[in-house]
Amino acid sequence: MGLLNCTVAVLLTAIVLSTCLHISHHETRLVWPVHTKQNKTIAHERLFNNPAKPHNNPVTTMGIHPENSQDTDVSSDSRCTMSPESRFDCARDRVLSQRECEERGCCYVPLPNSAGPPWCFYPHLYPGYKMGPFTPTPQGQTATLTRAIPSYLPKDIPTLCFEVTEETAGCLHLTLKDPSSQRYEVQLPAGIPERKTDTQDVLYTTEYQSDPFGFIVQRKSNGRVIMNTTVAPLLFADQYLQLSTTLASSLVSGLGEHYTSLHLDLNWTSLTLWNRDVAPHADANLYGSHPFYIVQEEDGLAHGVFLLNSNAIEVMLQPTPALTWVSTGGILDLYIFLGPDPQSVIRQYLQVIGYPMMPPYWSLGFHLCRWGYTTTKTTRLVAQRMHDANFPMDVQWNDLDYAHKRRVFTVDPWRFGDLPEMVEEFHKRGMKYILILDPGISNTSPTGTYAPFDDGLKRDVFIKNATGHILIGEVWPGPTVFPDFTNPETRQWWEDCIREFYSKVPVDGLWIDMNEPASFVQGSVEGCPDSDLESPPYTPMCISLTLIQTGVVGGQLNSGTLCMSAQQKLSTHYNLHNMYGLTEAYATHSALMKIRGKRPFVLSRSSYPGIGRFSGVWTGDVRSDWEQLRYSIPAVLQFSLFGVPLVGADICGFEGNTTEELCVRWMQLGAFYPFMRNHNDRPNAPQEPYVFGKKAQAAMQSALNLRYSLLPFLYTLFHHAHTTADTVARPLFMEFPTDPNCHTIDRQFLWGSSLLISPVLEQGAVELSAYLPPGTWYSMHNGQPFYSKGQYLLLPAPLDTINVHVREGHIIPQQEPALTTTASRRNPFFLTVALSAGGWAQGDFFWDDGESLDTFETGNYCYVIFIAGQSQVVSDPLRLNGALDSLVLGGLQVFGVPSPPHYVLANGEKVRDFMYRSDTKVLKVSGLALPMSKVFTVQWAL
């Protein structure tokens, strides 16, 4: 559709090539939700020549013919007069001398410090594309962009199609593509919502600068500029696409996955988006790529921008404030979300990439894993010791120890020969079992001895190299081949492999690791061909006059992964690399759903927009230290913004030895990760909760019991995430967008809108400075009220305490904890009611069997609301399906009761078991047995 519209637009304008190019191509589309087109015309020519050599192009500078160039000081032009913070780099590709810079028609003005603003930068109104008139299309309107003179980029594209689509009132969709050649495009995993044809209510206005081309998007309500791309030129070459824009404020979050604070540093920083197997640390591209950012504006407003592009991307941030996108391929496909509030921005984004899946209830319990549980005997003993020490635990995991010769879909016959029996034992105890499943398939076993490879070879499911032979890398089992999950046959083969393994070992979920994909050799065991895909003319990097520091870990795109020229069903790995984990997650989710007939659990390391529909994510190989504990919070919160609510870090750290204090504090924080797992590496000291001293164990047990008591509330939050795109772990700025104190807080966070978590993040700390937004907040521990005007308070935080506060006006559904969710789901419920100053509160509660498919979609669930006011709490079951029939409310605690009640009534009957504390103004009622499936009323008389 888009290519046709653009082609028509080209023909309708007078700025086309002298001969029309007839385009004939076939679109290859995945039958799974992410539909992608195959790039059939990727050019293999260098965009930039060796910096030491002159360009061979007839035009070597932007808008300056060699025969017309003059030895004039371009930098003295008035167009170069601008503040250093407003400069946009004209030399992202390589270091330029003054002569080379000015040959490009750019300004060269050195500064005292080589770091920071560029010395070579674009002047005002730098020549670029010229926009023709708009032509209406069924989806919006389109215009043709042309440039009369080529840019300084060889293989640049002289004619572009610009499409504008008003998707909804709050979503504007802009695309720039080549009308004469089908380039690789990412298709979305979830269709955009129904288009809004009435433009009266749109939240944005748009303006266009014709020559040089640029566009401006403004918020309609106040005229604030959301994007302004006229500040620097649009560049569009085969392997270099660049677009700059101003930002409405410096409060920017997103652009993951990186080891950063929640609020990004705009002081001339660069972020690379290229999935890589590397332990989290600063200034590195990590496991996932999410080209989405959200900007907090003034007055609590917010907007977001999503670049739908899966190639290697670099984002330059500068204090103007502004940013520049540079992609190494594909098209420029932008979605702009106008909110107007932060939560609306995320909802609009998820309407494009897909709402997250509903996890099984048991997956919200505690998970325990270690690479180094070397036998079933060891694994059994770990689970038994957790049980004997009264630590709640739902899921026991095994790392690659279980596999024979580290080959997936096998079981070591000596060390794990009775693995099926062990799994059945866990199931009988109400526990679940998960193991690791890497994508790399060993190819060195004798023919007929390793079915996954033999069958995959017959079915042609493995990624090939540029010559059409199967690409061989190296991972844990040695030489390996890699499934191409963009191939429907591969997904069926993957399902068949999982089904065969499941028939022997009935796992409850799968952990897909090493899926960036990671390889221990660069490209392949045979190397990679010498081409511009392997060594593209531009690789994301940080450049200064004195130093070139490569932005991509390893220095090349194929470092630690496959050759970029590797062939997949849809395109080259150059285009598909960042989506490998997403495609594997989809295949694994689909396979488990068909095989088990229950809600799948998948945990992935690699990620790309849309993965939350199929999988949870963990933050990789974090170190056991206080800094990594601290940075785990913004990591979790960023994934909440990216539509992946089921996320957590390895509690107590994966790399290095933990300490008792660190592990206690990490367990306390981890009790409020949406996904809670303790995972450890082989050489490290043990860090299971039972190995520590009695006081540490008691603190960990308290944190776990608190989490398990809150699982009905957490599950309800996931229900809202699944159905309405709410966030689970929530940054404070999303809930309190008009409070400037909340803009950059990432040492605290919320569960939903009602629980505030303030963990200790420093060694030796026994008190904590925590920010409480305006209003009344009650300590979850004892109901003590804190009346905040929006201020930091110094709170006691001994080793056995994590500070959790309940927001006034909210009701939290809870349940008596147990050692597994299988047991706790049968226990009585209780409510925590946090009254507002006016004496009211409300809450809700979602409940189903915890594992069936599509319970909300099919109406097979219970939904109850709770309302408190006028000295009573009333339940109102809005939907019932029988799941609550045998469950009761056993009690409640009401925070903020102003005076001792004379009596308490439950459904009109007097209650004897209640107590009131006048110092904290807390009423506790126990000994109830009110059916949760029926309306109930609990009253107190003052």
N, C-alpha and C positions, 0 to 999 in steps of 0.2 A: 504494500500500500504506500509506504513512505517513499520508496524509490520511484514508484509510478508518479506520485504527486510532484516529486522534485523534478522528474524528467519533463513532465508537462509544463511545469513552471519555467524550466530552461527554454523549452521551445517557444513559450509565449513571450519571452523577453528577447530583446534584440542583441543580447550580449552573449550569444552562444558561439560555439565553434562553427567554422564555416560548413562543416559536414556533420550531420546528426549521427550519433553513435547509437546503433540499435543494441539494446541490452537483452541478452537472453541468458537466463540463469534459473536454476532450480533452488528453492529454499529447502534446506534440510532442517526438519524440526523434530525436537524430542517429543515423545508422547507423554513423558512425565511433565510436571508443571513448569519446569524451566525450559522454555522454548528458545533455542539459539540457532542462528543462521551460520552456515559454514562460510568461511572466508575463502573464496576461490581465486582472489586476485591479489593476495598479499605480495607486495613487491619486495624483492630481495636486493635492493640497492642501498648503498650508504647515504644517509642524509647529510652527514658532515664528513668532509675529507680530513686527512691528517692536519692538525692545527699548524704544522710547520709549512704546509704546502698551500699555494693559492687554490681557490676553487676553479674548476674547469668550466663552470657554467658561464654562458654569455653574459649573465647578470650576476654580479658578485655581491651586490649590496641591495638592501631594500630601497627600491625606487631610485637607485643611482646607477646609470650605465657606466661601464668602465671608461668609455670614450668621453663621457661628459663629466666625470668626476674631477674635482679641483682640489688643489692642496690648500683648502681653507679649513679654518678651525671651526668644525661643526659645533663644538661645545660652547662657542661664544654666542650661538644663536639664542635669541630670547626664549625660544621654545624649551630650552634646557634649564630655565630658571624655575626651580621648585625646591621645596624642602627635602633634605635627605630621606625623611621618612616616607615621602611620596614617590620615590624613585621605583621604577619597575625594571627588573634586570633584563638587559639586552644580551646577556652572555650566559644564559643557563647552560648552554651546550658545552662550552669550553672557555678557557681563559683567553681573553683577547688583549692585545696591545692597544694603545691609543689609536694607532693607525688602523688596525683591524676593526676596532669599535666604530670609528668614524666612517670607515668604508661601508658599514652597515647603515649609515645614516643616523647613528645613535650618538648620544652625548657622552663625553668622557670627562668626568670631574673627580679627581682623586680627593680622598678625605684623610685626615690624620691617622685614622685607625683602619686597618685593612679588614677588620671584622665589621659586620653590620651592613649598612646600605651599600648597594653596588656602585662601583665607580663608572661602569658602562651601563647606561640606562636609556630608555626610550624618551624622546622628546614629546611634547604635546602634539596631538594629532599626527602621530606617526602613520605613514601611508600603509594601507592594507586593503581589505576587501571593500567593494562598493555594493550596496544593497539595491536591488531592483524593486519594482512595485509588488505588493502582496496580491496573491491570487487566492480566492476562497477555495476550500476543500471541504469534503464531508466532515472532516475532523477539526477543522480550524482554518488556518491560512498558511500559505507558503510563499517564500520569496527566493530569488536567486541571488547569490553573492558571487561577484567576480573580482579578480584583480588583474589589472592591465599589465602589470610588471611582476614577475615572480619575486618571491621573498628571498632572503638569504639562505633558505633551506632548499637544497636539491631535492627533487622529487616532491616538491610541494604541489598542492592540488589547486588549480586556478579557479575552479568553479565549484561552489558549494550550494546545497539546498538547505534552506532555513525553514523549519516547520514550527509553528506555534499552535498549541492546543490548550484550550482552557478546559482541563479535565474536570474539575469541580470548582466550587466557589473558593476553596482554599488551596487549590493545587494547579499550578501552571507548569506546562510541559513544553520544553524547547529542545529541538534537535538540530544538529549541524552534521551533514553527511555529504559524501561525494555522490552526485547524481549519475555519474557515468560509470561507476564501478561498485559492485556489491562488496562492501567491506564487512568485517565481522561485527555483528551486533549481539548484545546480550538481550534475550527476551525475558520478561519478568516471570517469576514463579507464581504470581497471583495477579490476575487481571486488575487493571485500574477500576475503581468503582464507576458506577453509571455516570456518564458525562452529564454535566449540568448545562443545559442549553440556554437558560436564562442568565444573561450576564449582568443583570441589574444588581445581584447580590455578591458578586465576586469581591474578594478582599484586596485585590491588587489592580494597579494600572500599569501599562507598559508604554515606553517611549523607545523610538529607534533612531539612531544616528546613521545616516545613509553612507557618508564617506568621510573618514574611514568607518566601517561598520562597527556598531556597538549597540547594546540595548540597556535600558534602565528599567528596573522593576521597583515600583513604589507601593507602600501600604496605602490603600485607598482612604482609610479612616483619618490618617494624619499626614500623609504625604512623605513619610520617612522613606528614604532610599534603602531598599533591601539589597539590590545588586546594581552595580554600575560597571559595565565592561568597556566603557569608552575610554577608560584611563590607560589602557595598554592595548596593543594590537592583538587580534585573533590570528594565530598561526595554525595552519593545517597542512601537514605533509604526511607522507605515508607512515612514518614511524615517529612522528613528533606532532602532537596536538597541544596547543597552549591557549588558555583562556584566563584572563585576570579579572578580578572584580574588587571593588571596595566592600567593606563590611559595615554593618550598621552599628556595631560596637566591638569592643575587644573581648567580650565574654563569649568565647567560642568553645564548644565541646564536641567530641566525636573524632572522626578521621582515624579510627583504630585499625589495627591493634598495636598499641605502643605502651611503653612503660612510662607513663606520664601522670600528672595530676589531672583531675577532671576538667579543670580550666586550662586550656592550651596556652603555651607561651608564644606570643606573637612577635617576640623580639628577634626578627630575622632568623627564624628557625625553619627547618625542612623536615617533612614527614614522608617516608616512603611506604607505599602500600604494595607489598609483594610477599606472599605467604612463604614463611621460612621456618625451618626447624632450628630454633635458637632459644636458649633460656632467656627469660625476661631480663632485660637490662636497658639502660638509657641509650638513646640514639641508635636504635636498631629496629628494623622491620621484623615483626614477630609473626605468629602463626596465622593470623587472619587479616583480611583486607575489607574495610568498610568505608567506602568513599561517601560518607554522609556527615554533615555537621549541623549543629543547632546553635543559633545565636540568641542570646538574651538581649532584648532591647530595653528601652526605658519603659517605665510604668507597667512592668510585668508582662509585656508582650514578648513574643518570640517568633522566630521563623527557622526553617531548615532548608538545606539544599542537598540533593542526592545526585551524584554523577554516576549514571548506570554505565559502567565501563569496567571490564575485568582485566585489562592489560596492566602492566606495571605502571604505577602512578607516583608522581612526586607532587606534594602540595607545599608550596612556599608560603610562609606566614610572615607578615610584616606589620609594624606598629602603625601604619597609616590610619586606621586598620584596613588590611586588605589581604587577599590571598591569590595565588596563581596555581591553577591546575596544569600539570603537564602529564600527558599520557603517551605511551609508546605505541599506541595502535587503536583500532576500533573507530568509534565515532564519539562525538560529544552529545550526550543524551542526558539532559538536565531536568530534574524535577524540583520545583520550588514550592515549599509548603509555608503557607501564611498563618497557620495557627488559628487564632491569634495568641493563645497561651501555650506554654511548653508542652503540656500533655496533649493538646490538640495537634501540635506539630508531630509528635511521635505517632499518634493515631493516623494522621494523614500519610506518614511515611510507611507505616505498616499496612495501610490500605493498598499500597503499591507493591511491597515485597512479601506480604502475607502475614497473617496473625500467627502467633506461636501456638504450638501443639499443647494439648492438655496432658500433663505428665501423669503416670500412675501414682496413686497415693503413696505407696510404699517407697517410691523414689525420693520422697521428701524426708525420709528418715536418715539415720546415720549410716555411712558407708565406710568400710575399712579395707585398705589395700596396701600391698607392699611388693615391690620387685625384690624377691628374696624369700617368699613363702615357697620353699623349694619342693615340698611334698604335700600330699593330701594330709599326712599326719600333722605336719606343721600348721597347715591351714585350719584343720579341725581344732587343734589346740588353741589357736588364736581366738576362734569363735567361742570356744568353751570358756576360755579365761575371761573374755568380755562378759559372757553370761554370768559366770560365777562372781564377778566383781560388781554385778548389777548395773552395767552400763547398757543403756538402750542401743541396739544396733539392728538394722534391718537387712543390710546387704554385705555379704562377704565377697571379695574380689580376688582374682588371681591375675597377675601380670604374665609375661611370656614364659614363666617357669613351667607352666602346664604342658607346653607344646613340645613334641618330639623334634629334636634338632632345631628348635625355634621355628618350625614350619606351622603356619596357621592351619586350622581345620584338622590338626592331629593332636594326639594325647601321648605324652611320654609313658610308655608301658611300665616302666620300673618305678618312677616317682609319683605318677598320677594314674596308675592302672585302675584304681577304684574311684576315679573321679565321678562317674555316674552315681555311684552309691552315696558319695559324700553330698552331692547336690540333692539327692532325694532326702537325705537326713536333714539338710538345712530346710527343705520345704516342709517337712513334718514338724519342724520347730517354729514354723511361721516366718522363716527367713527367705531371702532371695539370694541368687548367685549370678555374678557377672564376670566375664573374662575379656581379655584384650583380643582384638582382631585387627592386625595390620593389613594394609592392602597388598604389600609385596608378596609375591608367590615364588617360592623356590623353584628353580628350573634345573637343578643338578641331580635330582633323584633318578634312578634307573627307570626306564619306561615301564609303565604298568604298576609302579609302586606308590605314586602320589597322584591321586585322581584329580585334585583341583588343577594341577598343571596340565595333566594329560587331556582332561576334558576341555579345559580352556583353550588349549592348543588346537584341538579339533574344531572348536566353535569359533575360533578366531576372535578372541575377546581381549587380547593384550595390545598395549600401545606399541606402535612400530616406530622405527627410526626413519630418517629421511629417504633411505633406500628401499623401504618397504619390508625390512626384516624386523623381527621382534626386538625391541630395545631391552637391553639387559643392564640393570643397575646393581646396587649392592646394599642390602639392609641386614637385619639380624641373622637370618639363616645363611647369609652369603650371597652369591649371585641370585638376583630376583628379577621377575618380570612384573609389569604393573597393569592391572585391569583398566580398561577404558570405560568408565561408567556413563559416558555419553552415548554408548552403544546399547540399544535395547537388548540385544542378545547377551551382552555382558551382565546386565541387571538380572536377566533370567538365570544365567549361570551362577551368579552370586547367590541368588535365592536358593538354587539347587544345592550349592555347597553348604549354606547355612542350614537348610532343611536336613541334609544328610547328617551333619554334625549334631543338630538338635535331637535327632532321633536317638542318639546315644547319650548326649549330655544336654539335658533340658534347661538351658540357660534362661534367665529372665530378662536379660538385656545384653547389649554388646557395646564395647568400648573401642571406638575406631581411632587409633593413634597413627602417627607417622604419615598423615594423609595430606601433607602440604603439596605434593608428596615429597617425603624425605628420602635421600639416597646418600650413601657414604662415599660415593665417587661423583665426580663432577660430570654430569650429563649422562654418561654411560661407561661401561667398562672399556668400550672401544673409543671413547672420546666423542666429540661432536664435529660435524662438518664446519668448515670455515665459511660462515655466511652471516648476513646481517641479522638473522634471527638469533644466532648464538652470541654474536658480538654486535648488538645494535649500535647505530651511530650515536644514540643517546641512552645512557643508563642513569636512573636517578642517582644524584650525587650532590655533595656540598662542595662548592667551588669558591676559592678566593684567589687573590693574585699570587699568593705565596704557597698555597697548599691546595691540593685536590684530594679530598677525603671522600671515598666512595660511600654513597648512602645505602646501597644494597649490601647486606651482610655477605661477605665472600667476594665482592667486587664484580661479579657477573650474575646475570639472571639465572644461568644454569648451575650456579654454585649450590651444592647440597641438594640438588634435585635433578630432573630429567633434562635432556636436550630440548631446547626451545623449538627445534625443527621436528621434534617427535610428532607423529601423525595420530590424531584421534578421529573418531567418527565425524565430529562436527567441524574440526579445524585443527590448527597446529597447537601444540602445548604452549606456545608463545601467547596465544590468545586465551587458552583455557586453564592455565596453571592455577590461577587464584580460585577457580571454581571446583578444583578436584575434590576437596573435602565436602563441599556442598553436594556434588553429584554422588559421592560415596554415601553420605548421610541419607540422601533420598533413597538410594538402592537398599540400604540396610534397614531403614524404617519400613519401607514397603515389604521387604522380605519377612521381617519379624511380625508385621501385622498379618500377613497371609498365613504364616506358619503357626503362630501362637493363637491367632484369633482374639488377641487382647491388645490393649494400648501398648505400643512399643516404648522401650527405653533405649535411647542411643546417646552416647557421649562422644563428642568429636573434639579434636584439638584444632584442626584447621577450620576456618569459617569464612563465609561470604554472605552478603545480604540475602535473607530468605532462609538461612539454615535453621532459624528458630522454629520453623514449621515442622522440622523433622528431628531435631536433636537438641540436647543441651551442650554446653561448652565448659571446659575448665581452662584455667589460665596457664597451664603448662608447667615447666620444670622450675618452679620458684625455689629460691634459697631459703634455708632456715635462718633468717635473721630479721631484726626488727624493721629494717627499711622495707623489706618485701612484705612483711605483715601490713605495714602502713599503706603501701601502694596497691595492695590487693583490693582495697575499698574502691578507689576510682576505676580499677579494672572491672570489677563486678558491675559498678554503676554504668560504665560505658556500654557493656553488653546489654543492660536494660534499655538503653537508648537505641541499641541496634536491633531490638526485637528478639533478644535471646534472654528471657527471664530466668531460665534454669541454668545458673552459672555459679561457679565457686572456684576458689583456689585450693591447692593441696594444703590441708591444715597441718600445721607444725613445720611445713616446708618439705620439699622433695629432695633438694640437694644440700648436703652437709648435715652436721649433727645439730639437733635442737637442744634447748635447755628446758628445764622444768618450768621455769617462769614463762618463757616464750611460748611453750606448748600450751600452758594453761590459758594465757591470754589469747592464743590463736584459736583454741577450742571455744572460748567464749565468743569471739568474733565469728568464728565459723558456724556457731549455732544459729547465726542469722544470715549466713550465705543462703540463698535459695537452694543451692545444691551443696550438701555437706559431706565431704569425704576427707579422711586422713590417709595420705599416701606418702610412701617413703621409698628411697632408693636402696639398692643392695648394700653398699659399703657403710651405711650410716648406723648410728646407734638406734636401738628400737625407740619408737615413739607411740606405741599403742597406749591408750589411757591407763591401763592396769600396771604399766612398768614404773610409774612414778610413786612418790610418797603419798601417805594417806591424805594430807591436806590438799595436795594437788589433785588427787583422785576425787575428793569430795567436791572441789570447785568444778572439775570437768563434769562430774555427774550432775551437779546442780544445773549447769548450762544445758546439758543434754535433756534433762527432765523438763526444763523450761521450754526448749524447742518442741519436744514431743507434746507438751500440753497445748502448744500454740498451733499444732498442725491443722486442725479444722479451719483456723483463721488463714493460715498460709495457703491451704488448698483452695479456699474461697478466693484469695487474691489471684491464684493461678487461673481460676475459672474466669475472673474478670479480664485477665490478660489474654486468655484464649478467645473470649467472645467480644470484648470491646477494646482490646489493645491497651489496657491499663498497664502501668509498670508495677512490678512486685517490689524489688529493692529499688528505692526511689531517691534520687538526689533531692536535697531540701529545696533547691531552686524550683523544682517542678511543682511542689506543693505550695510554696510561698514565693511566687515569682515577683511580687511587689516589695518584698523585704530585701533590701540591698545586702544585708548581712548574710543572706543565704546564697548569694550568687556564686561564691567560690568554695563553699564548705564541702570537703570530701573526706573528713575524718569522722563524720557522723553520717547517718543515712536513715531513711524511713522504710518500714514495711507498710506498703499502701499509704494511706493518709493518716494513720492513727497511732503507729508505734514508732518511737524515736529511739534509735540505738546509738549509744555513745561509748565505744570501746576504749580500753587503755591500749595505747600504741607505743609507749616508751618503757624501756627497761627500768625497773625499780619504782615505778610510779604507784602511789597508793591514793592519789586523788586526781581529779580530772576537771579541766575547764571545758564545760560543754555549753553550746549555744542552745537556748530554748526560744523558739519563735514566740511572738506575742500570744498570750492566752494562758490558760491553766493547764499544767502538765502534772500527771500523777505518777509517782514512782510505781513501777510494776511490782516491785519487791514488797512494799508495805502500804501503798496508797497515799503516801505523803504528798500533799499538793505543793506545787511550785507556781507562783503567780508571776509570770514573766511579762515584762514590757518589750521583750525582744532583746535579750541580754545573755551574756556569758555568766554562768554560775560555777563556782568551785564545788564539785561533788566528791564525797568520799568514794574511793574505789579500791578497797582492799583486794587481795589476790582472789578471794572467793566471790567477787562481785563484778557483774557487768551492768552498767546503768542502762535501764530500759524505761522509757516513760510513755504513758498512755495519754493521748490528746483528749482534752475535754470534748464532750459531745459524741463520743464513740463507744460502741459496745463490741467487745472482743469475744467470740465464741471459742471455748477451750474444752479440753477433754483430759481426764485423768491419764497421766502417762503410763507406759508399760515398756517392757524390754523389746517389743516389736510393735509395728503398727497393726499387725494381725490381731494382737491382743488389745492394744489401746483403742482400736475402733469399736470394741465391744463395751468399753468403760463408760461411766456416766459423764455427761457434759457439765460444764459450768460456765457462767458468764462473768466477765469483768466489765462493769458498767462505770464509765467515767463521765459523771454529770457535768454539764456546763454550768456557768454561773446562774443560768435561768432554770436549772434543774432538769434538763432534757439530755437525751442521747439516743443514738440509733446505730444499728449494725445489721449485717446480713450473714447468711450461712448457706453455702452450697454443699450438697452431699449426694453421692451416688455410691456404687459398689467399689469405686476406686480403680477399676482396671478395664471395664468394658469400653468398647469403641463407640465414639460419637454419642455419648449419653445426652449431652445438651442438644445436639442436633436432632435426636430422635425423641426428646422429651422424657427420657428415662432417668429422672433425677428428682431430688427434693430441693426446695428453695424456701428458706424461712427468713423473715425479717423480724427484728427486735426493735421495739420503741420504748424508751423510758421518758416519763414525764408525770407530773402531778403525783409524785411519790409512789410510782408503780412501774413495773416492767411487764410489757405484754409481748407475746410472740404471735406471729401471724404466718402460718404455713401457706405460702402462695402456690406451691406445687408439691405433690407427694407421689411417691411411686412404691412405697413399701419398705424402702431401705432404712427408714428411721423407726419402723414399727416397734422394735424391741428395745429402743434406746431411750434413756431418760435424762432429764436435767437433774443433777444431784445437788446443785447449789449455785450461789452467785455471790459476788462481792461488789458492793456499790461504793465508789469513791465520790466524796463530796457531799455526803448527807449532812446537813447543817447541824442537826441536833439528834439526841438519842430517840429512837422510835419507841412508842409505848407497846406496840405489838407488830407482828408480821403475819400476813395472810398469804397463803398459796392456794390459788383457785378458791378463795373464800374460807379456807380452813386455817385455823391458827397454827403457827409454826413455833415449836419450842426451841429448836437449835438455831439461835442467832445470837450474834454479839456485836457490840458497837464500841469502837475506840474513839473517845472524844479528842485525843491529841491529833489523830490523823483524819478524823471524820469519816471513818470507814465502817460500813455495815457489812457483816459477813453472815450469810444464811446457808446452812448445811442441812443434811438429812432429808433432802427432797427426793421425790421420785416422780417427777412430772413428765408424762410422755412427750417426747420431742415432736411427735407427729400430730399433736393436737395443740389447739390454742391454750396457752396458759397465762396466768396473771399472778405476779408476786407484788404485794402491796406492803407498805410500811406506814404506820400512823405516827405523825410527829406531834 
